[in-house]
C-alpha cells in the first residue's frame, strides 16, 4: 500500500484524512493520530477527525482520550448515530452503565433480550420482579433502571448489587447490538449475609456500649427488623423498627418504630437562661422519653420519593427547673402528637461527569397535649452534591452538603437542633463533640440552624481484604434561638481529616480529627458506619 506524502500545511485536509485511515489500518497509531490532528487543524468543523482520533485512542486502550474526542464530534453533530453508539460503548467498558444508557437511549438502544439474576436471591421472586420496571425484549431506559435501583435500595436487603450488560452474539457469533441484563447481588438474610458479617454488624457499636440486633428478609418478604440497645449509664436507649413492602409492592413501604431513652444532659455550657428555681445544677438535667410512630414511603421513580407519618411521645424532665418562664416552656412534661412529611428529589444526575445533586425537604407539625399549649412546627431543607472525578472507581470521592432548619412556636427541649458529633444526631460539626463526660448537651443547641459540610476521600490502599481512605473536611455552621436561651452566638468553623477503614466489605470504621478554628480545641472521634 502506498501512503500519501507526509502531512504539510499546503496539503488538503481530505488527504490527511485518507492518510490517517491508511495508517490506522496498518496499526501505525502514532502516525495516524498525527495525520488526523493535521486534518482537524485545517477543518475544525469536520466531525470525521475527532471521530477517527477517538478510534485511534480506543485501539490504544486510552478510553479517557477516546471519550473526549467523541464528545467533540458530537458537539459538531449531536445526531451522529455512530459517534453516539461508540461513546456509549466506551462508557460501558469503563463500567459506567448509566452514562452508556444516557447516550444509547438517544438512538433507541440498547435492546435487551433477557434479564437474568445470578445468583438467585432468597427474597420472594414476585417482589423482586415487581421492583424491576423494565422487561425483556425491549429497550432499556435509563429512567427505568434508576427507578428499579431506588426500589431495590428501599428493600434494605441488598448492601451490594449491580446491573451488568452482557453483549449477545447474533446468528454468526458476532456482536449483534443486543444485550442480556444481569442482576448480581449480595443479599442480607437473617442476621447477616454470613456468620462473621452478622457478628460484625451486631457488635459494631461495642466500643460505645451499644449493640445492634438486626434481622433481615423475614419470611423472604424484605421485611426487616432493626434495633439498638445502649447501656451507657449517661444515655441509655432502646430502639426498634420494623419495615417492609406493602402488599408485596416494592413501590410502597411501611415502617413502625418505638424509641425509649433515659438520658443525663449537661447543658451548663449551652443553656444561657438566667436564674434557676432549683438548687440542682444545670449539668444534671434528666430526660426520659418514650416515642412510638409509623410512616409510609412511596418510591415514585428514580427521581423522587415521599413519605409521611405520625408519632406519639411522652417526655419527663427532672433535676432542673428554670426560673425564667419562657425557658420553662422548653422543659414541659407530658404527651405530644406529631405529624411529619418528607420529599426527596434528585435535582441533577449527570452520569458522564459523575455528578449528582440531591435535595430533601421535610416538615413536622406537633402539639403538646396539654391545656393551653400552642402547636409547634419544624422545617428542614438539604442540598447535597456528590462527585466522582475519575472516569472509573471512587478515588477522590468528593461530597458537599448545605442544610438549614427552622422551628416555629414552642418546641420541647428534645426537639431542638444540635450541631456536633453525637451518635443520635446527624448535624455534624466534626470538631465539636456533642457530649461532655458522657452526657449530651456539650454541642450548640437551638431552634434554627445553618450547616455546611465538605469532604474528600482519597483511596490510599485497597486489596481484596482491606480498604483505606483518607481525606480532609471542612464544616461551618451557626445555630441560634430567638429566646436567646440557646444558640452558638457566632459562626463556627471546623477543619480536619478523616480515615476510613473497611475490612472484607463490611462496616467502615471512621476516625475523625477536627480542630475548632475559633477556639483552637482539638477533637478526636471514632464511629462505625453501616454499609
C-alpha positions as CSV (number, residue, x, y, z in Angstrom):
1,X,0.0,0.0,0.0
2,X,1.3,3.5,-0.9
3,X,0.7,6.3,1.5
4,X,0.1,9.9,0.8
5,X,3.2,12.1,1.5
6,X,3.8,13.3,5.0
7,X,1.2,15.9,6.0
8,X,2.1,19.5,5.2
9,X,0.3,22.8,5.7
10,X,-0.4,23.1,2.0
11,X,-1.9,19.6,1.8
12,X,-5.7,19.4,1.7
13,X,-7.5,18.1,4.9
14,X,-9.1,15.4,2.8
15,X,-5.7,13.9,2.0
16,X,-4.8,14.0,5.7
17,X,-8.0,12.1,6.4
18,X,-7.2,9.3,3.9
19,X,-3.6,9.1,5.0
20,X,-4.8,8.7,8.6
21,X,-7.2,6.0,7.7
22,X,-4.5,4.0,5.8
23,X,-2.1,4.3,8.7
24,X,-4.8,3.2,11.1
25,X,-5.4,0.1,9.1
26,X,-1.7,-0.6,9.3
27,X,-2.0,-0.1,13.1
28,X,0.6,2.7,13.0
29,X,-1.3,4.6,15.6
30,X,1.1,7.4,16.3
31,X,1.4,8.4,12.7
32,X,-2.4,8.0,12.1
33,X,-3.0,10.3,15.0
34,X,-0.7,12.9,13.6
35,X,-2.4,12.8,10.3
36,X,-5.9,13.2,11.8
37,X,-4.7,16.1,14.0
38,X,-3.2,17.8,11.0
39,X,-6.5,17.5,9.1
40,X,-8.5,18.8,12.1
41,X,-6.4,21.9,12.3
42,X,-7.3,22.6,8.7
43,X,-11.0,21.8,9.0
44,X,-12.0,22.0,12.7
45,X,-15.7,21.7,11.9
46,X,-15.3,18.3,10.2
47,X,-16.6,15.6,12.6
48,X,-14.7,12.8,11.0
49,X,-11.4,13.9,12.5
50,X,-12.4,13.7,16.2
51,X,-14.3,10.5,15.5
52,X,-11.3,8.8,14.0
53,X,-9.0,10.2,16.7
54,X,-11.3,8.5,19.2
55,X,-10.9,5.3,17.3
56,X,-7.1,5.5,17.5
57,X,-7.3,6.3,21.2
58,X,-9.7,3.4,21.7
59,X,-7.3,0.9,20.0
60,X,-4.6,2.1,22.4
61,X,-6.9,1.5,25.4
62,X,-6.9,5.2,26.2
63,X,-10.6,5.5,27.0
64,X,-10.3,8.9,28.6
65,X,-9.0,10.4,25.3
66,X,-11.5,8.5,23.2
67,X,-14.3,9.9,25.3
68,X,-13.1,13.4,25.0
69,X,-12.8,13.1,21.2
70,X,-16.2,11.6,20.8
71,X,-17.7,14.4,22.8
72,X,-16.0,16.9,20.4
73,X,-17.5,15.0,17.5
74,X,-21.0,15.1,19.0
75,X,-20.7,18.8,19.6
76,X,-20.3,19.2,15.9
77,X,-23.1,16.8,15.1
78,X,-25.3,15.7,18.0
79,X,-27.3,13.3,15.8
80,X,-24.4,11.2,14.6
81,X,-25.6,7.7,15.5
82,X,-22.2,6.1,15.0
83,X,-20.5,8.5,17.5
84,X,-23.3,8.1,20.0
85,X,-23.1,4.3,19.8
86,X,-19.3,4.4,20.0
87,X,-19.3,6.8,23.1
88,X,-21.9,4.6,24.8
89,X,-19.7,1.5,24.2
90,X,-16.7,3.3,25.8
91,X,-18.7,4.2,28.8
92,X,-19.9,0.6,29.2
93,X,-16.3,-0.7,29.0
94,X,-15.4,1.8,31.8
95,X,-18.2,0.3,33.9
96,X,-20.4,3.5,33.7
97,X,-23.7,1.8,32.8
98,X,-25.7,5.0,33.5
99,X,-23.7,7.1,31.1
100,X,-23.8,4.4,28.5
101,X,-27.6,4.2,28.7
102,X,-27.9,8.0,28.7
103,X,-26.2,8.1,25.3
104,X,-27.8,4.9,23.9
105,X,-31.3,6.0,24.7
106,X,-30.9,8.9,22.3
107,X,-30.8,6.4,19.4
108,X,-33.3,4.0,20.9
109,X,-30.8,1.5,22.2
110,X,-29.8,-0.9,23.8
111,X,-32.2,-3.7,23.0
112,X,-32.5,-6.2,26.0
113,X,-33.2,-9.8,25.1
114,X,-33.1,-11.4,28.5
115,X,-33.0,-10.3,32.2
116,X,-31.1,-12.8,34.3
117,X,-30.4,-13.0,38.0
118,X,-27.1,-14.5,39.2
119,X,-27.1,-15.7,41.9
120,X,-30.8,-16.2,42.6
121,X,-31.6,-14.3,45.9
122,X,-33.9,-15.8,48.5
123,X,-36.3,-12.9,48.5
124,X,-39.8,-13.5,47.1
125,X,-39.3,-13.6,43.3
126,X,-42.6,-11.8,42.8
127,X,-41.4,-8.9,44.9
128,X,-38.1,-8.7,43.1
129,X,-39.8,-9.0,39.7
130,X,-42.1,-6.0,40.6
131,X,-39.1,-4.0,41.6
132,X,-37.8,-4.3,38.0
133,X,-39.6,-1.6,36.0
134,X,-38.1,-2.8,32.7
135,X,-38.8,-6.1,30.8
136,X,-37.0,-8.4,28.3
137,X,-37.3,-7.8,24.6
138,X,-37.4,-4.1,24.9
139,X,-35.1,-1.0,25.0
140,X,-33.5,-0.5,28.5
141,X,-34.4,3.1,29.5
142,X,-32.1,4.9,32.0
143,X,-35.2,6.3,33.9
144,X,-36.5,2.7,34.4
145,X,-33.1,1.5,35.6
146,X,-32.9,4.3,38.1
147,X,-36.4,3.6,39.4
148,X,-35.5,0.0,39.7
149,X,-32.4,0.8,41.7
150,X,-34.4,3.2,44.0
151,X,-36.9,0.4,44.8
152,X,-34.2,-2.2,45.3
153,X,-32.4,0.2,47.7
154,X,-35.6,0.6,49.7
155,X,-35.9,-3.1,50.2
156,X,-32.9,-2.8,52.5
157,X,-31.6,-6.4,51.9
158,X,-29.0,-5.8,49.1
159,X,-25.9,-4.0,50.6
160,X,-24.1,-4.5,47.2
161,X,-25.5,-5.2,43.8
162,X,-25.0,-4.3,40.1
163,X,-26.7,-4.4,36.8
164,X,-24.3,-5.6,34.1
165,X,-24.9,-5.5,30.3
166,X,-23.6,-8.6,28.5
167,X,-23.3,-8.5,24.7
168,X,-25.4,-11.0,22.9
169,X,-23.9,-12.6,19.8
170,X,-26.0,-12.9,16.6
171,X,-26.5,-16.0,14.5
172,X,-23.0,-15.6,13.0
173,X,-21.5,-15.5,16.5
174,X,-20.7,-11.8,16.3
175,X,-21.8,-8.9,18.5
176,X,-25.3,-8.1,17.2
177,X,-26.0,-4.9,19.2
178,X,-28.3,-6.7,21.6
179,X,-27.7,-7.4,25.3
180,X,-28.6,-9.5,28.2
181,X,-29.1,-7.6,31.5
182,X,-27.6,-9.5,34.5
183,X,-28.5,-8.6,38.1
184,X,-25.8,-9.6,40.6
185,X,-26.1,-9.0,44.3
186,X,-25.1,-9.8,47.8
187,X,-28.2,-10.4,50.0
188,X,-28.8,-10.0,53.7
189,X,-30.8,-12.8,55.2
190,X,-31.4,-13.4,58.9
191,X,-28.9,-11.5,60.9
192,X,-26.4,-11.0,58.0
193,X,-25.1,-12.4,54.8
194,X,-22.8,-14.7,56.8
195,X,-22.0,-15.5,60.5
196,X,-18.9,-13.2,60.5
197,X,-20.9,-10.4,58.9
198,X,-23.7,-10.8,61.4
199,X,-21.3,-10.7,64.3
200,X,-19.6,-7.6,63.0
201,X,-22.9,-5.9,62.4
202,X,-24.2,-6.8,65.8
203,X,-21.1,-5.7,67.7
204,X,-20.1,-2.7,65.7
205,X,-21.1,-0.3,68.4
206,X,-19.5,-2.2,71.3
207,X,-16.8,0.5,71.8
208,X,-19.5,2.9,72.8
209,X,-21.6,0.3,74.8
210,X,-24.1,-0.4,72.0
211,X,-25.2,-3.5,70.1
212,X,-27.4,-3.6,67.0
213,X,-29.6,-6.7,66.9
214,X,-30.9,-6.9,63.3
215,X,-32.9,-9.5,61.3
216,X,-33.4,-9.1,57.6
217,X,-35.7,-10.6,54.9
218,X,-38.2,-12.2,57.3
219,X,-40.1,-14.9,55.5
220,X,-38.4,-13.8,52.3
221,X,-40.6,-10.7,52.2
222,X,-37.9,-8.0,52.5
223,X,-39.3,-7.2,56.0
224,X,-36.5,-6.1,58.2
225,X,-36.2,-5.7,62.0
226,X,-33.5,-3.4,63.2
227,X,-32.8,-2.4,66.8
228,X,-30.4,-0.7,69.0
229,X,-29.6,-1.4,72.7
230,X,-27.3,1.0,74.5
231,X,-26.5,0.5,78.2
232,X,-24.3,3.6,78.7
233,X,-25.3,4.9,82.2
234,X,-25.5,8.5,80.9
235,X,-27.6,7.8,77.8
236,X,-29.5,4.6,77.9
237,X,-31.6,3.8,74.8
238,X,-33.7,1.0,73.4
239,X,-34.9,1.4,69.8
240,X,-36.6,-1.0,67.4
241,X,-38.1,-0.5,63.9
242,X,-39.9,-2.9,61.6
243,X,-40.2,-2.1,57.9
244,X,-41.5,-3.9,54.8
245,X,-43.2,-3.6,51.5
246,X,-47.0,-3.0,51.4
247,X,-49.0,-5.7,49.6
248,X,-45.8,-7.2,48.1
249,X,-45.3,-4.0,46.1
250,X,-41.7,-2.5,46.4
251,X,-43.0,0.9,45.4
252,X,-44.7,1.2,48.8
253,X,-43.0,0.6,52.2
254,X,-44.2,0.9,55.7
255,X,-42.2,1.4,58.9
256,X,-43.3,1.3,62.6
257,X,-40.9,2.1,65.4
258,X,-40.6,2.5,69.1
259,X,-37.8,4.5,70.9
260,X,-37.1,4.8,74.6
261,X,-34.4,6.9,76.2
262,X,-33.2,7.7,79.6
263,X,-30.5,10.3,79.5
264,X,-28.5,12.7,81.6
265,X,-27.7,16.0,80.0
266,X,-25.1,18.6,80.8
267,X,-26.2,21.9,79.4
268,X,-24.1,24.1,81.6
269,X,-22.2,25.5,78.6
270,X,-25.1,25.6,76.0
271,X,-28.1,27.0,78.1
272,X,-27.9,30.7,78.7
273,X,-31.1,31.2,80.7
274,X,-30.6,33.2,83.9
275,X,-31.8,32.1,87.3
276,X,-32.9,28.7,88.5
277,X,-35.8,27.7,90.7
278,X,-33.9,24.7,91.9
279,X,-30.6,24.0,93.6
280,X,-29.9,21.2,91.2
281,X,-27.1,22.0,88.8
282,X,-27.8,22.6,85.2
283,X,-25.1,19.9,84.5
284,X,-27.5,17.2,85.6
285,X,-30.7,17.6,83.5
286,X,-32.5,14.3,83.3
287,X,-34.7,13.3,80.3
288,X,-36.9,10.3,80.0
289,X,-38.7,9.9,76.7
290,X,-40.8,7.2,75.1
291,X,-41.9,7.5,71.4
292,X,-43.8,5.3,69.0
293,X,-44.8,6.0,65.4
294,X,-45.5,4.8,61.9
295,X,-44.8,6.0,58.4
296,X,-45.5,5.1,54.8
297,X,-43.0,5.7,52.0
298,X,-43.6,5.8,48.2
299,X,-40.8,5.5,45.7
300,X,-42.4,7.2,42.8
301,X,-39.5,7.0,40.4
302,X,-35.7,7.2,40.3
303,X,-36.0,10.9,40.6
304,X,-38.2,11.4,43.6
305,X,-40.0,9.8,46.6
306,X,-42.0,10.9,49.5
307,X,-43.0,9.7,53.0
308,X,-45.4,10.7,55.7
309,X,-46.1,9.5,59.2
310,X,-47.1,10.4,62.7
311,X,-45.9,9.6,66.2
312,X,-46.9,9.9,69.8
313,X,-44.4,10.6,72.5
314,X,-44.2,11.2,76.3
315,X,-41.3,13.1,77.9
316,X,-40.4,13.9,81.5
317,X,-37.7,16.2,82.7
318,X,-36.0,16.1,86.1
319,X,-33.4,17.8,88.2
320,X,-33.8,21.2,86.6
321,X,-36.4,23.9,86.8
322,X,-35.5,27.3,85.2
323,X,-36.9,30.3,86.9
324,X,-37.3,32.1,83.6
325,X,-40.9,31.3,82.5
326,X,-40.1,31.5,78.8
327,X,-37.3,28.9,79.3
328,X,-39.6,26.7,81.3
329,X,-41.7,26.1,78.2
330,X,-38.8,24.1,76.8
331,X,-38.9,21.6,79.7
332,X,-42.6,20.8,79.9
333,X,-43.6,17.3,80.8
334,X,-46.3,15.4,79.0
335,X,-47.5,13.8,75.8
336,X,-47.0,15.2,72.3
337,X,-48.5,14.2,69.0
338,X,-46.5,15.0,65.8
339,X,-47.1,14.6,62.1
340,X,-44.2,14.7,59.6
341,X,-43.7,14.6,55.8
342,X,-40.6,14.4,53.6
343,X,-39.9,14.8,49.9
344,X,-36.6,13.6,48.4
345,X,-35.7,14.6,44.8
346,X,-32.7,14.4,42.5
347,X,-32.0,17.9,41.2
348,X,-29.3,16.7,38.8
349,X,-27.8,13.4,37.8
350,X,-25.0,13.7,35.2
351,X,-23.6,10.2,34.7
352,X,-21.0,11.3,32.2
353,X,-19.4,13.7,34.6
354,X,-20.4,11.5,37.6
355,X,-22.1,14.3,39.5
356,X,-25.3,14.1,41.4
357,X,-27.2,16.8,43.2
358,X,-29.9,15.7,45.7
359,X,-32.4,17.6,47.7
360,X,-34.6,16.9,50.7
361,X,-37.4,19.0,52.1
362,X,-39.2,17.9,55.3
363,X,-41.7,19.3,57.8
364,X,-43.2,18.4,61.1
365,X,-46.2,19.8,62.9
366,X,-46.7,18.9,66.6
367,X,-48.5,19.8,69.7
368,X,-48.0,19.1,73.4
369,X,-51.3,17.5,74.6
370,X,-51.7,20.0,77.4
371,X,-54.3,22.6,78.0
372,X,-53.2,26.0,76.6
373,X,-50.2,24.6,74.7
374,X,-49.6,26.1,71.3
375,X,-48.6,23.9,68.3
376,X,-45.0,23.9,67.1
377,X,-43.5,23.2,63.7
378,X,-40.1,22.3,62.2
379,X,-39.0,22.7,58.6
380,X,-35.7,21.5,57.1
381,X,-34.0,21.5,53.7
382,X,-30.9,19.8,52.4
383,X,-28.9,20.2,49.2
384,X,-26.1,17.7,48.6
385,X,-23.5,17.3,45.8
386,X,-21.6,14.1,45.2
387,X,-18.8,14.0,42.6
388,X,-16.6,11.1,41.4
389,X,-13.9,13.0,39.4
390,X,-12.3,9.8,38.0
391,X,-13.8,8.0,35.0
392,X,-13.8,4.8,37.0
393,X,-13.8,3.9,40.7
394,X,-14.3,6.2,43.6
395,X,-10.9,7.7,44.1
396,X,-11.0,11.3,45.2
397,X,-14.7,11.0,46.1
398,X,-16.0,14.5,46.9
399,X,-19.1,15.4,48.8
400,X,-20.6,18.7,49.8
401,X,-23.9,19.4,51.7
402,X,-25.8,22.5,52.8
403,X,-28.6,22.2,55.4
404,X,-30.9,24.6,57.1
405,X,-33.7,24.2,59.6
406,X,-36.2,26.4,61.5
407,X,-38.8,25.9,64.2
408,X,-42.0,27.8,64.8
409,X,-43.9,28.0,68.0
410,X,-42.6,26.4,71.2
411,X,-40.9,23.1,70.6
412,X,-39.9,20.9,73.6
413,X,-36.2,20.7,74.5
414,X,-35.7,17.3,72.9
415,X,-36.9,18.7,69.5
416,X,-34.2,21.4,69.4
417,X,-31.4,21.0,66.8
418,X,-27.8,20.1,67.8
419,X,-24.7,20.9,65.8
420,X,-21.9,18.5,66.8
421,X,-20.6,14.9,66.9
422,X,-23.1,12.8,68.7
423,X,-24.4,9.3,67.8
424,X,-28.1,10.2,67.9
425,X,-27.5,13.3,65.8
426,X,-26.9,13.8,62.1
427,X,-26.0,17.5,62.1
428,X,-22.2,17.1,62.4
429,X,-19.7,19.8,63.1
430,X,-16.7,17.5,63.3
431,X,-14.6,19.4,65.9
432,X,-17.5,19.8,68.3
433,X,-18.1,16.8,70.5
434,X,-21.7,16.5,71.5
435,X,-21.1,15.0,74.9
436,X,-19.1,16.0,78.0
437,X,-18.1,13.2,80.4
438,X,-20.6,11.0,78.5
439,X,-23.5,13.4,78.9
440,X,-25.3,15.0,76.0
441,X,-25.6,18.8,75.7
442,X,-22.0,19.9,75.1
443,X,-22.6,20.9,71.4
444,X,-24.5,24.1,70.5
445,X,-28.3,23.8,70.7
446,X,-31.1,25.9,69.3
447,X,-34.3,26.3,67.3
448,X,-32.8,27.3,64.0
449,X,-29.5,26.4,62.2
450,X,-27.5,26.6,59.0
451,X,-24.8,24.0,58.4
452,X,-22.4,23.2,55.5
453,X,-20.1,20.2,55.2
454,X,-17.4,19.4,52.6
455,X,-15.0,16.4,52.4
456,X,-12.8,14.4,50.0
457,X,-11.9,10.8,50.3
458,X,-8.7,9.6,48.7
459,X,-8.2,5.9,48.3
460,X,-4.7,5.2,49.7
461,X,-4.8,1.3,49.8
462,X,-7.0,-1.5,48.6
463,X,-6.8,-5.2,48.2
464,X,-9.4,-8.0,48.5
465,X,-9.3,-7.8,52.2
466,X,-8.7,-4.2,53.3
467,X,-9.6,-0.7,52.0
468,X,-8.2,2.5,53.4
469,X,-9.5,6.0,52.5
470,X,-8.2,9.3,53.9
471,X,-9.0,13.0,53.2
472,X,-9.7,16.4,54.6
473,X,-13.0,18.0,55.7
474,X,-14.3,21.5,56.4
475,X,-17.5,22.3,58.3
476,X,-19.2,25.6,59.0
477,X,-22.4,26.4,60.8
478,X,-24.4,28.5,63.2
479,X,-27.3,27.7,65.4
480,X,-29.5,30.3,67.0
481,X,-32.6,30.8,69.1
482,X,-35.0,33.8,69.3
483,X,-35.3,33.2,73.1
484,X,-31.5,33.7,73.5
485,X,-31.6,30.8,75.9
486,X,-29.7,28.7,73.4
487,X,-27.5,29.2,70.3
488,X,-23.9,29.3,69.2
489,X,-23.7,33.2,69.1
490,X,-21.1,33.1,66.3
491,X,-20.4,31.2,63.1
492,X,-18.4,28.0,63.9
493,X,-15.6,26.7,61.6
494,X,-14.2,23.2,61.9
495,X,-11.4,21.6,59.8
496,X,-9.6,18.3,60.0
497,X,-9.2,14.9,58.4
498,X,-10.8,11.5,58.4
499,X,-9.6,8.0,57.9
500,X,-12.0,5.2,56.8
501,X,-11.1,1.6,57.2
502,X,-13.2,-1.2,55.7
503,X,-12.4,-4.9,56.1
504,X,-14.0,-7.6,53.8
505,X,-16.5,-5.1,52.5
506,X,-18.1,-4.8,56.0
507,X,-18.9,-1.7,58.0
508,X,-16.5,1.2,57.8
509,X,-14.6,2.3,60.9
510,X,-14.1,6.0,60.7
511,X,-11.6,8.0,62.7
512,X,-12.0,11.8,62.8
513,X,-9.6,14.5,63.9
514,X,-11.0,18.0,63.9
515,X,-9.9,21.5,65.0
516,X,-12.3,24.2,66.1
517,X,-10.8,27.1,64.2
518,X,-12.3,29.7,66.6
519,X,-11.2,28.2,69.9
520,X,-8.3,26.0,68.8
521,X,-9.7,23.0,70.6
522,X,-9.0,19.6,69.1
523,X,-11.4,16.7,68.8
524,X,-10.9,13.0,68.2
525,X,-13.9,10.8,67.4
526,X,-14.5,7.2,66.2
527,X,-17.6,5.8,64.7
528,X,-18.7,2.7,62.8
529,X,-20.7,3.4,59.7
530,X,-23.2,0.8,58.4
531,X,-23.0,-0.4,54.8
